[in-house]
Amino acid sequence: MTLFKKTLTAFAVTSLFVATPILANNSCNVNLSGQVNIDKSTIEFFAEDNNKQSLYKIENDKSLLINNSSVSLTAKQQALVTQYSQNIKALVPQVETVVVEGVELAIDGVNLAFNGLLGEGNQLAKNLTQELEVIRDDALARYSLEKGFTVGGDNDELQADEFESKIESAVERSITNSMGVILIALGQEMLSANGEGENFETRMEKFGETIEVEMESRTEAIEAKAQELCHAIAKVDVIEEQLKSSIDALSNINVVTVSVK
């Protein structure tokens, strides 16, 4: 059984894509105190302890409303409000890119792993790919300014770990349901190794390492985009601080806090 578990290195490599949160980064810590609703025309900020209590909102990248009343702005304040709104909206497609590419990386990893063991066009890889494509399409539909996007609070849609959990569950379920096919394939591999268990184990380990190497550059590219996203959020934090200093009514409101190491 120990030998068998070790030969599953080829499948374990898929966990590389789900073991670490897609949007997490050890050098980036983003904290939102409250809920933010974003769509094409409006950004609205809600209290930390009450996602129905609106703190303020920005309409059409221009109008600042507090308690549904428009606030008169100087030219400098207006420029900050516009910059703040536009920078927040620009985060949405960046989030979409990072999440979607993370799921697509898992799809490619699954195909490399199962096609390598079971052969091109095997049903297991096809079925699992279809499941993962549904997860990818969900991300594409969710992160959209046209549809609207919520981050923070009880309705937070920025749940990278949700996608990771779905991917991991899909992989584990497929492996469990297809264990008979996998065992047959492993048996055939062992027979082709002429009973040399150690040689077979080494081949499986090298197979997993090959997949890891092939995926490594793409993983690094996604991590780089996640870091860019972090810096973009940090820029939003800076503008928020400028708004607080410039507009008295916002001085005690702090929604975004970012620490970048």
N, C-alpha and C positions, 0 to 999 in steps of 0.2 A: 504493500500500500504506500509506503514511503517513496519507493521508486516511482510509482504511478503519480503521486502528487507532484513530484519534481518534474515529471514529464509535462505537466500542465503549464510549464513556463510560457509556452506559446500563447496560452489563453490569459495568463495572469498579466501579460503586458497590457491588456486592455484596461486594467485598473490604473495604469499610469494616467489615463485620461479622466478618471473620475475620483482619484484619491485626494487630489488637491483642488480646492474650490477654484472655479474658472476665473472669478474676478478677485480672488484673494492674492495678496502679495505681502511678504514679510516686511517690506520696506514702506508699505502704504496702509494707513489706518484711517478709514472714513467713518465718521459718526454723524448721523442725522437725528436731531432732536425735533421730532414732529414729522408730519406727512406733507409731501409735495405732490400736487396733481399737475401734470404737464400735458398740454395738447398744442395744436398748431397755433392757436390764438391766445391762450391763457395759461399762466402759471399761478397756482394758488398754494399758499403756505398755511398749514394748520398747526394748532397747538399740540405740544407733545402728549398731553394727557387727555386730549379730546380731538379726534380727527374730524369733528363736525364744527369745531370752533375756528373760523377763518381768522388768521392773523393779518394777512394782506394778500393782494394779488396784483399781477401785472398783466395788462391786456394789450395785445398787438405790439409787444416790445416797446410800449410807450407809456401807457397810462398806469399810474400807481394808485390803487384803491385800498383804503383802510376803512373797515366797517362799511364797505360798499360806497364810500364817499371818495371822490377823486381828490388827490393831493396836488396842490400847486407846486411846481418844481422850477428851480433855476435851470439854466442851460447846462451847468456842470452836473447837477443832480439828474437831469433828464438823460444825459449821456451815460451816467453810471447805471441807471435803470435799464436803458436799452442794451448796454453791454452785458449786464447781468442776465437779462432775459435771453438774449441770443446765445450766450455761452452755455446756459443751462439746456436750452433746446438742442444745442450741438452735441450734448452728451448722449442723447438718445441713440442716434445711429452708431456711435462708438460702442455703446453697450451692446447693441445688436450684433455688431461685427465680432466682438470678442466672444459672446456666447455662442453665436451660430458657428463660428470657426472652430470653437471647442468641440461642439457636437459633430461637425464634419470630420474633425480629426479622429474622433472615436469611431465613426463610420469607416474611415480608411484603415484604422488599426484592426478593427474587426475583420474586414475583408482580407487584409494581409495575413492575419493569424489563421483564420479558418480555411481560406483558400490554400494556404501553404500546407495545411495538414490534410484537408479533405478533398482538395482539388478545386480547380476553377469552376464556378457556376454551381457549387454545392447549395443545397436547399437551406441549410442552417444559416449560411452567410446571407442568402437572399432574404430569409424571413427576418433576421436580426437587423439587416440594413433597412428594411421597410419600417420596422418599429422605430429605429433611430431617426429615420427621415421624418416621421410624424413628430418626434420631439423637436427636430430642427425647424420644421414648419410652424410649430407652436411658438417657438422663439421669434421667428420672422413676423408672425402675426401679432405677438404681444408687444414688442418694442417698436411702437409706431406713433408718431406725432398725430397722424390722422385719426387713429383709434383712441389715442389718449393713453397716458402712462402714469402710474402711481409708484412713488418710491417713499420708503419710510412708513411708520405706523403699522396698523393692523392689516392694511391692504397692500403692503409692499409687494411689488411685482419684480423687484430686483433680487430674485432668489436663485442665485447660481447653484446653491446646494440642492435645490429642487430638481434642476436638470441633471446634476450629477447622480442624484438618487435614482432618477428615472433610467438613466443610462446603465447604472450598475445593476438595477433590478432586471432590466431587459437582458443584459448579458448573462446574469446568473440564471434567469429563468430559461433562456435558450440552451445553455449548457446542460442544465438539469433535464430538460425535456428531450435533449438529443444525446444523452449520455451513452446510449447503446451504440449509436453511430460513431461517436468519438472513441469508444472502447475498441470497436472493430478497427477503426483507422489506426489507433495506437498499436493494436495487435499486429496489424500488417506491417507497421513500421518496425516493430520488434523482430518480426520474422525476416524482414529484409536486412536486418542487422545481424542475421545468423546467430541469434541467441546471445549476442554480446551485449548484455544489459548495460554495462558501463558505457560502451560506445553509443548505444541508443540514447542514454541519458545525456551524454555530451552533445549529441546531435540536436536534441530538443532544446538544450540550454543555448546552443549557438543560434538556433532558429529564433528563439525569443530575443536574443541579443541583436540579431540582424534587424528584426522588426523595430526594436527600440532605437537603433541607430537611424533607420529610415525615417522615423517619426520625430527624432530629436530636433532637427532644424525647424520643423513646423511648430513644434511645441515652444521653442525659443521665440519664434515669431509672434505667437499668440501672447506669450508672457510680455514681450516688448510692447504690444498693443495695449495690454492691461496696464502696464506702467504708464503709457501715454495717457490712458484714461484717468489714471490716478492724478497725474499732473494737471489734467484739464479740470478735474474736480477741485484740486487745490487752488487753481486760478479763480474758480467760482467763489471759493472761500475768501480769497483776498478781496474780491469785488464786494462780497457781502459785508466785510469789515469796513470798507470804504463807504458803503451805503449807510451803515450804522453810525459812522462818524459824521456823515453829511446830513442825514435826515433824522431829526429828534424822535419822531414817532416810531422809528425802527431801532433806536439805540439799545433797547433791552431785548431785542429778538436775535437769537443766534441759532439758525437752523443747521448750517453746515460747518463741521469742524474736521479738518484734514491734517494728519501728521505724516510727512514724508521723510524717510531717513535716507 
